[in-house]
Amino acid sequence: MKILVINCGSSSLKFQLIDSVTEDWLAKGNCERIGIDNSFVSYTKKGSDKVNIDADMPDHNKAIEKVVEILTTGDTAVLSSLSEIDVVGHRVVHGGEYFNEAVLIDDDVIAKITELNELAPLHNPANLIGIKALQKVLKDTPMVAVFDTAFHQTMPEEAYLYGIPYDMYVKHHIRKYGFHGTSHSFVSRTACEFLNKDYDKTKVIVCHLGNGASVSAVKNGKCIDTSMGFTPLEGLIMGTRSGDIDPAVIEFMAQKENTDVKGVINILNKKSGVFGLSEGFSSDFRDLEDGYNANKPGSTRAVKAFCYKVLKYIGAYAAAMNGVDVICFTAGIGENTSIVRKLICDNLGYLGVTLDEEANSKRGFNNVISTPDSKVTVAVIPTNEELEITRLTVNCLEKNGKLCK
């Protein structure tokens, strides 16, 4: 069965065509600068080099038309016709409390996703555009929504509620939702498979460390807590996001900087994090790692603060689960930045963690980086959100009796 996985952003559209049986990708690409001048598609066909294809894409409908053209015509083709696409799996950022699993998309699902636009104004509207654009082209093809928030819907009430008047939750659904759910789901399960551990009897902490970063506590196969909250702004220090701060800082900054709440939130989202701590040097950890190794104060400050916050969440989640069996690092920083892993693991001695320096220097594959006598296993597990979306899409079809071929 061939599954087209779609991840639609405000000005981009990532896609992969995946064989659900072999779980191998056949083609993948990204439509970039949609609605902006000089738009193009970066595209890779299995067995071929990556190419950039210039394309006029004033909107997502035109982007979808271009994706279809690339997949079905000329030297880039991997399909003889659109009928070979059996199902489309759409990444949707926010499912609120409506969705705790992947669902077949119908009018009711679209209405609920639309209702949740106010909780994810930068993401859900773009996700909806992708869904509706594909529905025009693939009218009879089933489509499945896979939600970033769904995996975290198993959090208990004491974990997801904020210390605010309860009627604020009842009336406005203000609570912790968490994000990166497809990654946390994939990595926690893959780690247990790789380590020959029973997923339903293992305590796993997943550190998804990228430009956006989050930590989750997965106990016996269920997420019981995660660092991102009502929005992706809560939690760890990130690329340009502040992470946790005292709420009173917002009013104080607004007064001192002569701006409003919206202006402060913009600062906290786009000008803070390691970018802000490094005094605007960079939000890219490759640059910050170089700066840290060169003893540049801004880079050192940012890297240490980032690692410290990860350490605090690992400790908190070890306490929340009354122990931990496996700690996983994943995503761009978690998979590739050895100094971050070392700075964190060197401070986990109280958990009995000891780092294997040689193993920690490697990357690109599932890898145990703790020593054999370490009381907690530490592993690097490359994430694969597209594959997780594929698996969840297949599961959804099976549950609804629509599995084909």
N, C-alpha and C positions, 0 to 999 in steps of 0.2 A: 504494500500500500504506500502510495506517495503522498506525503503531507507537506503542504506549503506553510511554513511558519512565518508570521508577520509581526514585526515589532515597529509600530508606527509612532514617530515623534512629531513635534510641531513643524519641523522643517526637514525631516529625514524619514526614511522608510527602510528598515533592515529586513532582509528576507533570506530564508534558507529553504531549499527543497530537500527533504529527507526521506529515505527509504525506511519505513518503520520496522521492517523485518530485519535488515542488517544494521539498522541504526546509524547508517553512514550518510553523509550529506552528498548530494549530487551536484548542487550548485548553491552559491551564496553571494549576497551582494548588499549594497547599501545605496539607496537613492539619496543623494546629498544636495543641500541647498534648494529644496523644494520651495517654490515661490520667491526665489532670489535669483539674481543674474548668475550666469555661468554654472547652472546646475549640471550635475553629471551622476553617472552610476558607476561605482566601483564594483567589479564583478569577477568572480572566479568560478570557472567550470571545472569539475573534478578532473584532474589529470592535466590541466592547462594552467598557464600563468595568469595572474591577476591582471585585469585590464581596466582602464577608465574609459567610459563611453559618454561622450557629450550628449546631453538630452535636454530639450526644452520642457521643463516640468513646472508650469505655473501653479499647479495644485496637485493634491494627492490622487485625484482621478487620472490625471495625465501620467503621474508616476506609476500607478498600477498598470496603465496601458503599456508603458515602457517595459515594466517587469515582464508582462505577458509576452511582449514582442521578443525580448531577449531570451526568454526560456523556450520559445517555440519556433524561432526563425533563424536562419543563417548559421554561421559558425559557432555562435554562442548557445545554440539550442540543445536542450536535454530532454525535451518533450516533443512528440509529434503533433499533439493537440492538447487543448486545455482539459479534455475529458480524462486525461491521465492523472489529473490531480483529484485525489479521492476525498480530501478534506483539508480545510484551512484552520490552523491553530493560531489564534490571535492573542498576543500578550496584552492584557489590560491591567493598568497599574492599580486602580482602586475598586475593590468589590464591596467595601463597607462591611456591614453585618449581614448583607443579603447572601453572600456567596462564600462557602467554606470549601469549595471544590470547583473544578472545571465544569462548565455547563454548555450545552448546545445553545447556540444563539438563536433567539426568536424575538418577536416584537416586545414581549415582556422583559426580557433580559436587556434589550437595547434601552427600554424606558428606565430601568433601574440604573444602568450605567450612566445614562444622561442625568438622572436625579443626583448621582454622586459626583457630578462635575465640580460642584462647589468644594468638595474635599480634595480634589486633585485637578485644579483648573489648568495646569500646564500639560497634563498627561491624558486624562480621560477623554477630553474633546478630540484630541489627535487620534487616540485609539479608535474612537467612534468613526472618524473620517475614514480610517483604513478599513474598518468593517463594512461600512456602507459602499465604499468604492469597490471592494471585492465582490460584494453582493450583486452589483450591477453587471460584473463580468462573468461571475460564476454563479448564476442564478439558482441552479439545482444542486450545487455542491454544499454539503453540510459544513457548518462553521462552528468552532468551539472557542469560547473565551476562557483563558487561563489567567487567573488574577494573582498579582504580586502579593496581595494581602491574605490570600486564602489559607496558606500554610500556617499563618499566625493566629487563625481563628480558634485554635485549641487553647489559647492562653486562658488561665482562670481569671475570674473577676478581679481578684486582688492584684493581679499583674497588669491588667489593662485599664483599670480605673485610675483617674487622677484624683488628687485630694481637693476637689472643687465641689460645690453644691451638686448633689446627686441629680437634681432636676435639670442641670446643664447637660448631663449625659442623656437623660430621658428625652429632653426636648430637642437637643441639637446633636446628639450622638458624638459628643466630645469625649474621646478616649484614645488609648494607644491602639494603633492598627498594625504598625510594622510593615516593612517593605523588603524587597529582595527575596521574597518568599520562594520563588522557583529555584533560586540558587541555594538557599539554606536547605530546602528539601532535597535537592539533588546531591549536594555535598555531604550532608549528614548520612544519607542512605548509602551513597557510594563509599564513604569511608568505612562504614561497617562491613560492606561486602568485601572491600579490599583487605580489611584486617580480620576477616572471618569472625566477626562478632554478630550476635543476635541484635538486630536493630531495635526490636521491641523490648530489649532488656539492657540497653546501653545508654549511658549519659554522655552526650556529645555537646561540645561548645564549638560553634562555627564562627570564625572571624572572616567575614566577607569584607576585605579591605581593598577598596579602589578609590576613585575620585569621590564616589558615594560609598560610605562604609557603614557596616552594621554588624552586630554580634547577636547570636541567638543561642538560647539554651534549649536543647532538644532531649527530652527525657522519655525513654522507652518509645521512641518513634513519634512523639508529639512535641510541638513547640510549646514551652511553658512561659517564655519571655523573650523579648527582643529589644534592641536598643533604640531603633527608630520608633516614632510615636504617632501622633495625630497626623503629622507630616514627616517627610524625610529630613527635616531640620534637626530633630531631636537626636541625642545620642552622642556618638563619637565626634571628635574633631575630624573634618573631612577636607576635601580639596579646597573648596571655597565656602563651605558651610561651617558655622560655629559649633554645632553640637550643643550639648547642655549648657545653659546659662541661667542665672537668676532672672526670673521674669521681670523683676523691677528694673533690670538693666535697660529694657526697651524704652520705658518712659524717660529714664535718665539720659540715654543716648539721644532721644528725640529732642529733649530740651537743649542739650549741649551742642548738638549738631544742627539745630534749627530746622528740623524736618518732622514728618509725621510718622505714624506707626508703619505705614506702607514703606516709607523710605528706610526705616530701621530694618524691617524684615528683608528688604532688598540687600542691605549691607550684610546682614547675617547669612543670607543665602549665597551671595555672589562675591563678596569682598573679604570674607573672613576665613576660618579654617587655617590650613597650613599656608595658604596664600597670604592671608592677613598677618599671621605670626612671623612669616619670613619677610615682612615689610614689602610685599608685592613682588618678591623675587620669582616665585613660581608656585603653581599648584601641582606640578608634575613631580612625582617622587623620584624620577630619574635625575632631574636637576637637583632636587633636595638631597638625594643620596650623595651626589658628587660634592655638593656644598658641605654636607656633614663630614665627609672624608677629608675635605680641605679645611675643616675647622672654621667654617664661616658661621658667625654668630646667629644670623637669621635662620639658616638651614638647620643648625644644631638645635636651636630653640623649637622650631616647628616639628622636627622629627621626634625629639624627646617628649614634647607635649602630646603628640599623636600616640606614641607608644604607651605613655602613661595612662591615657584614657582607655586604651584597649585593655591594659592590665587591670584597671579598676573593674571593667565589665566582666572580665574572666573571673576575677575573684568573687564578684557579686553573684554570678551565675553558678559557680561552684557551690556557693552557699545555698542558693535557691534550690538546687537539685540535691543538696546534701552529698556532694561529691561529684567527681567527673572522671570518666574513663578515657575520653578522647578529646583532644583539642585540634581543630582543623584550621588551616590558613588557606584562603582562596581569593580569587579575583586578582586584578592587576598588580596591586602592591603585595598582597598576601602570597601570591604565587611567585613573584619575581624579585622581591626586595629582601635579600638575606639579612641585611643589617637590622631591619625592622623585626624580623622573626627572632633574631638573636637578642636584641634589646628586651623584647618581651619575655622570651623563654628564660633568660638569665635571671629574671626576677620572679620565677615561678617555683623556686626551690622549696617553698613551703608546701607545695603540692607534690613534691617528689619528682619534679621534671628535671631531666638532665639532657642537654642538647648534644647531638652528634654534629660537630662542626663540619666535617667533610660532607655528610649527607645534606646539611643545610646549604651548602654551596651549590647544589644542583637544582635544576628546575625543569619544568616542561612535562612532568608525568606524576602519577600518584607515588608519593614518596614518604616514608617514615623518617623524620629528622630527629627523633629522640633516640637515646641509647637503649640497648636491650634491657638494662636494669632500671629504666625510668618507670616510676610508679604510674604515671599517666602517659599514654601514647600521644605523641604530637606528630601530625601528618600534614603534608601539603597535598591538597586535592584540587586540581584544576576544575573550575566550574564549567558547566555546559548547559546554559539556560534553554537553548534551542532544543537540545535533546530532551530535557525535562518537559518542555512544552509538548514535544512530540509524544512522549510517554503518557502524559496526562490527557492529551487529546485522544489517544487510543483507548485509554481507560474509560473516558467519557462515552465514546462510541459504544464500547462493550456494555456499559451500564444501561445505555438507552436502546440496545438491540440494533444498532446501526453499523456495526463493524462489517466492512466489505473487503473482498479480495484477500 
